[in-house]
Amino acid sequence: MEAEDEEEEEEEMEEMTIGGEQKQEEDLMDTEEHMAELERYKQQRAKAKEDAQWPDEMDTPEHVSARVRFQRYRGLKSFRNSPWDPKESLPLDYAKIFQFSSFGRAQKSALATVHANGVEVGTYVTLVVAGVPRAFAESDMSIMPMICAGLFKHENKMSLVHFKIQRSAYFDTPLKSKEPLQFHVGFRRYIAKPVFSQHINGADKHKMERYWQPDASFIVASVYAPITYLPSPVLCFSPPKMGSKPELVGSGALLSVDPDRIILKRIVLTGHPFRVHQTHAVVRFMFHSPEDIKWFKPVELFTKLGLVGNVKESLGTHGYMKCTFNKRMAQHDTICMPLYKRVYPKWNADEDDAVAM
């Protein structure tokens, strides 16, 4: 009996040891995942803080020619008044979407058709669903609430949809453009990768925001999504993760369905005065070769103290250039060159599933 008791104790000790080792491994994995998630969070906060402190500023790479690195960018005389063709150099994703010649007229026609041929509001109806599998009818899923919804004309098609969203007071994490978010629009729910931008009434171009900062109240999120008619409320959630529930990021409403809405990403190349004489200055560190200076010479310059100027000529072979300004130049000023390119949301595989919902 004593021998049997000793064997049982040894087996229990082995089980406890094995179980303890497994528990330690699981705890170690949880700790590693937590530390990796924490490190990503810190990096995102640091990048968002840097973007808020020096918005749009970017250093010119030394190992790549600036005219190659920024070949898709262009200068604008005026962000508000300079023309930009909305049909120029469209991405391949635009072949998958639908565009209205007049969104307002299409919505009015679709609603009028439903009101003429549909069931009046407040009428009780009986729905009979055919072809339901017996296994589903006998399962617990059959007692769950089900949503029955209809679609207006064109609402089964994809387009570029813009939502005006107000940030939730309980969500203080900066969000980066083109990161996946979960959108609840009516009965539809899908994950999309929005591009954030400012909204100015009456403007034909809108500046992209790299981050939706916690102190920014309203922002426009543009996504490839199923067409929806106005008015349509929207809830925006962070994507659900393992072991955690999605958080409410913001709420708002549909702004428009318009593939021609131009969203421009802005970068600012900066240089510093090397030698100053009244309204003339020799600027360095903006470019690193005479060819790049010649390429970007037509773009207008501005300084952080409010001056406006132009590039006159290149000096030497190391990226020095002679510039003139409209007022007397200060030695401690910073010279800036703004460049722009049009950006689009990312197409997400879940968006194809949303059309079928």
N, C-alpha and C positions, 0 to 999 in steps of 0.2 A: 504493500500500500504506500509505503514511504517512497519507494522508487517511482511508482506511478504518479504520486503527487509532485515529485521533483521533475519528472518529464513534462507534466502539465504546466508547471511554473516556467520551465525553460521555453515551451511553445508560446506561452503568453508573453514572455519577455521578447521572443523573436518577433511576434506579431506587433507588439508595441514599438519595437525598434524599427521594423519595416514601415509601420504606419507613421512613426515619427519622422523617418527619413522622407517619406512621400510628402508629409505635411510641410517639412522644411523646404523641399524642392518647390512645392506649390507656392509657399510664402515667398521664396526667392524669386520665382517667376513673376508673381504679383508685384513684388518690390521693383524688379527690373522694368516691368511695363509701366509702373507708376513713375519711376524716375525718367524713363524715356518720354512719357507724356508730359511730365513737368518740364523737361528740357525743351521740348517743342513749344510749350506754352510760353516759356521765358524768351525764347528766340522770337516768337511772333510778337510778344509785347515790346521787345527791344526794337524790332523793325518798324512796328507801328509808331513807336515814340520817335524814332529817327525820321520817319516820313512826316510826322506832325511838326517836328522841329525844323527840318529842311525839306519842305515839300517839293517834289519833282526833281530835285537836284541829282545829277549823275556825273560821275567822273568818266572822262574819255579813256578807254583802254589803251595801254601803250603797245601791246603785242598785236592789236588788230587795228586796221585803218578805220578812222571814224566814218569815212564815206561808205565803207562796207558794213560796219556795225550799225549805222543809223541810216541805211539806204532807203528804208521804208518811211522815214520821217521827212517832213517838209516844214518850211517856215511860213508863217502867216503875218501879213501886214497888220491885220486886226482880227482877233479871235471872233468877234461878233459880226463884223461886216465882210470879211474876206470870203469868197465863194468856195464851196466844196461840193463836188458832184456826188450825190448819194448813190449813183449807179456805178461808180468807178471802182474797179478791181474788187468785186464782191467775192467772198469765199465760196467754196463748193457747197457748204451747208445751205446756202440760199437757194439751191436747186430743190431742196426738200420742203420749202415753206411756201405759204400762200400769202398773197398781198392783195388788199382791196384797192380799187380805184377811189372809193369813198367809203370809209369804215362806217360813218354815221348813216349814210343812205342804206348800206347793206344791213345794218342792225335794225333800222326802221322797217325795212321790207320783211326781214325774218320775223320780227315780232308781229307785224300786221298779218302775216300768213297764219301764224299759230292762233292768233285771236279770232281769225275768221273760221278756221277749220278745227280748232281744238276744243277741249272741254272747258266750260266756264269755271271760274274760281269758286270754290265752296261746294262743288258737286262731289258727292260720294260715288266712288267707282269700285268695281271688283276686278281684281287682276288674277288671271289664271296663268300659271307658269307651267309650260309643258316640257317634257323630256328631262325631268329631275331624276337623278339616279336614286334608287332605293336606299343605297348605303348613306347618301347624304341626308335623305329624309329621316332616317333612323338615328343619325348621329346627333351629338350635342350642338353641332353647327346650325341645325334647323331651328333651334329656339333663340338664336341670336337675332337681333334686329337687322333687317335688310333695307337697303335704300333703293328705291326705284326712281330713276330720273330720266328725263328725255333731253335731247340735244336740239338746239336750233340749227338752222341751215348754216353750214360752214364750221360748226363747232367740233367737227371730227377732223379738222385739218390743223396743221402746225403753222405757227408764225412766230414773229419776234414780238413778245409781249412785255409790257413795261408796267411795273407796280410801284406805286408811291407808298413807302413803308415808314412808319414811326417806330423808333427803337423802344423796346420794353425797358421799363425802369429797373427791372431786376436782372438784366443781362448787361454786364459791363466789360465783356471781352471784345477786343477789336477784331473785326472780321475782314478777311482779305478777299478781294475780287476773285471770282472764278473758283472759290471753294464751294463744295456742295452744301446746299441747304434744302430743307424740306418745306414745300409750299402746299398749303391747304387752300384751294380755290373752289368755293362751292362744295360739291360732293367729290371733287377730284383731289387727289393727293399724289404728289410726285416729287422726286428729288431732281434739282437742276443746279447748274453752276452759273450764278448771275454775275453780270458786270455792274458794279455800282457807279453811279454818276450823279452829278448835280442836276437840278431842274430849274430852268429860268423860263418863265412864261414869255412866249413870243420869240424865243431864240431858235435858230435852226441848227445850232451845234451845242453840245453839252460836254463838259469836262469830266473825264473819268476820275473816279476816286480809287486809289489803290487799296485803301482801307476804309471801312466804316468805323470811324472813331467813336468811342463811348460818349464823347461830348457832342456828337452830331445827332440832332433829333431826327429830321426827315432825310431820306435818300431815295433814289430811284434804282430799283433792281430790274435789270433787263435779262430775260431768259428766252430760250427757245421752248415754247410750251403750246398746248392746245388753245385754239382761239376761244375767247370768252367775251361775252357782250357786257356792256356797262348797264347798271352799276354792279360791281362784283367785289365783295370784301375778300381779303386775303389774310391768312395767318402764316407766319414764317417761323420755322423751328430749326434748331441745330439738328444735324443728322443723328439718329439714335446710335449709341455705341453699346458694346457688350457690358452688361451689368449696370447701365445707366439709362435714364429716361431722357427723351429730347427736351431741350429747354426752349421756351418761347423767346425768340429773338426780337420780333416786332410784329406789328399789325398795320394794315392799311387797306388800300383799295386799288383796283385796276385803273391805271392811268390812260393807257392807249394800246392799240395793236398796230404797230407801224414799223416795218422793216427799214424805212427811210430815215428813222431817227439816228442822227449822226452822233456817235460818242467818240471823243478824241482823247487819246492818251498824250499827256504833256510831259516832256522831259526838259530840263534846263542844264545846259553845259556852262560851266563857270570858269572864268580866268581871272588873273590878278595883274594889276599894273606893275610893270617892271621899271618904266621911266615915264614921267608925266611932265607935260609942258602945256599949260593952259587947257585948251580943248583937245589936245592931241595926247595919245598915250601909246606906249608899247606894251602889249598884253602877252602874257605867257601862261602856259599850263592848260589852256583850253584845247589846243591841238598839239600834235607832235610831229607834223610834217607839212611842208608847203603845199602838197597836193590836196590835203584835207582843207587847208585854209582857202584855197582857190575854189574848192567844191562848195563850201558853205558861205562864200563871200557875199552872195545876194541877201542873206538873212539879216534882218535888222537886230541890233543889240540893244540891251537896256542895262541899267545898273541898279543896285539896291538902294542908291540914294536918289533915284528918279530921273537919271539922264537917259537920253536916247542917242544911239550912234550907229556907225557903220564900219565895216572892215575896209581899209584902203588897200593894203598890200601886205605880202609876206616878207619877213625879214630873216635872212639866214636859213638854216636847214633844220632847226630844232623846234619849230612850231611857234616862233615869235611872230607877232603881226602888229602892224601899225593901224590904229583906229582913231576916228574922230567922233566928237560928241557935240551936242547942241549947247552945252554949258561948260564952265570950267570944271576940270576933272580933279578929284581928290585922290591922294595916294592910297588911302585906306579903303577905297571903294572896291566893290566886286562887280565884274562884268559878266553878264548873263546872256545866253543865246537860247531862246525857246524854240523847241521843235515839236511837231505834232504828227500823230498817225491815228488812223481810225481803228478801233478795236471792236470785237464781236464776242458774244458769250461762247462758251464751249457746249458742244452738243453732247448730251448725256444719253446713255442707252435706256435709262428709265423713262425718258420722255416719249420714246416710241410706245412703251407700255401704257403711258397715260392717255394716249389717243384712243386706245382700245377700251379704256374703262367706261 
